[in-house]
Amino acid sequence: DGNELHGYSLWASLIFMTEPALLRFTYMYDFQDARESNQEGGILLADGFSAEDHPYWSPKNYWENSFGIYWKQYLFSEILEKEAPSYYTVEYRIDYDSTGHERQSLKGGFSMELNTHFILESAIEFISSDNYRASDLSLTAVYRW
């Protein structure tokens, strides 16, 4: 349809601690700009867009700022001797954008090598904003030969 979307992302990360524990602060700025933005108003069709609108998200001068903190702790001190070290992670992120929306996310993860063949992993994530909520849980068993 001839519409073009251009954008860029800038980020900076500062690490305060390294192994066996990692503490990292991150800032990210994301900018997106389309030549033709979505049309406001009009009768919405079943897909949520009007007949004259682009059938996809097409932002005009959209930006998002993101701040995050990440912690990773290894559970054993001999991490250099193991192929897949056991650890847990925690991450908190807060984002806000040019439309005035704020989003917070909290993630946690755990990975443990039971022996040279089996690894168990789990992760959980919660996302919350004024117009969106989500949660995700994953459990993984890995077998290596």
C-alpha positions in Angstrom: 0.0 0.0 0.0 3.1 2.3 -0.2 3.2 3.1 3.5 6.6 3.1 5.0 7.5 2.7 8.7 10.9 4.0 10.0 12.3 3.8 13.4 15.3 3.4 15.7 16.1 2.1 19.1 18.8 3.5 21.5 19.7 1.7 24.7 22.3 1.9 27.4 23.1 -0.7 30.1 25.1 -0.4 33.3 26.4 -3.5 35.0 27.2 -3.1 38.7 28.1 -6.7 39.6 29.3 -9.7 37.6 29.5 -13.4 38.3 28.4 -15.2 40.5 25.7 -12.4 40.7 24.8 -10.0 38.0 23.0 -6.6 38.6 22.2 -4.6 35.5 20.2 -1.4 34.9 18.9 -0.7 31.4 17.4 2.3 29.6 15.9 2.1 26.1 14.3 4.6 23.8 12.3 3.4 20.9 11.0 5.6 18.1 8.7 4.7 15.2 7.2 7.0 12.5 5.0 6.0 9.5 4.4 8.1 6.5 0.7 7.5 6.8 -0.7 6.9 10.3 -3.9 5.1 11.2 -7.1 7.0 10.6 -9.1 8.1 13.6 -12.9 7.8 13.6 -15.1 6.1 11.0 -17.1 3.0 11.4 -15.0 0.1 12.5 -15.2 -3.2 10.7 -14.9 -6.7 12.3 -11.1 -6.5 12.3 -11.2 -3.2 14.3 -10.1 -0.9 11.5 -12.2 1.4 9.3 -12.6 0.8 5.6 -10.1 3.6 4.7 -7.6 2.7 7.3 -4.4 0.5 7.2 -5.2 -3.0 8.5 -2.2 -2.8 10.8 -0.7 -0.5 13.5 0.8 2.5 11.8 2.1 5.1 14.3 2.9 8.7 13.6 5.7 10.0 15.9 5.4 7.2 18.4 8.1 6.8 21.1 8.6 4.7 24.1 10.9 5.0 27.1 11.8 1.9 29.1 13.7 1.5 32.4 14.7 -1.9 33.8 16.6 -3.7 36.5 17.8 -7.2 36.1 19.3 -9.6 38.7 20.8 -13.0 38.0 22.2 -15.2 40.8 24.2 -18.4 40.3 23.4 -21.0 42.8 26.8 -22.7 43.0 30.2 -21.1 43.2 31.9 -23.5 40.7 30.1 -22.0 37.7 33.2 -22.3 35.4 33.3 -26.1 35.8 29.7 -26.7 34.8 28.3 -26.7 31.2 24.9 -25.2 32.2 25.1 -23.5 35.6 22.1 -23.3 37.9 20.7 -19.9 38.5 17.6 -17.7 39.1 16.7 -14.4 37.5 14.4 -11.5 38.4 13.6 -8.5 36.1 11.4 -5.5 36.6 10.7 -3.1 33.8 8.6 0.1 33.5 7.7 1.6 30.1 5.8 4.7 29.1 5.0 6.0 25.7 3.8 9.0 23.7 0.2 8.0 24.0 0.3 8.3 27.8 0.2 4.6 28.5 2.4 3.1 31.3 3.3 -0.6 31.4 5.0 -2.6 34.1 6.4 -6.1 33.8 7.9 -8.5 36.3 9.7 -11.6 35.2 11.3 -14.4 37.2 13.1 -17.5 36.1 14.9 -20.6 37.5 17.3 -23.0 35.8 18.8 -26.1 37.5 21.0 -28.7 36.0 20.1 -32.0 37.8 22.9 -34.0 36.2 24.9 -34.0 32.9 21.8 -35.0 30.9 18.8 -33.2 32.5 18.1 -29.5 33.0 14.8 -28.1 34.5 13.8 -24.5 33.8 10.8 -22.4 34.7 9.8 -18.8 34.0 6.9 -16.6 35.0 6.0 -13.1 33.7 3.3 -10.6 34.7 2.5 -7.5 32.6 0.2 -4.8 33.7 -1.0 -1.5 32.1 -4.1 0.6 32.1 -5.4 -1.2 29.0 -3.6 -4.6 29.0 -2.8 -7.4 31.4 -1.1 -10.7 30.8 0.6 -13.4 32.7 2.7 -16.3 31.4 4.2 -19.4 33.0 6.5 -21.9 31.3 8.1 -25.1 32.5 10.8 -26.8 30.5 12.6 -30.1 30.8 15.8 -30.4 28.7 17.5 -33.7 27.9 21.0 -33.7 26.5 22.9 -36.7 25.2 
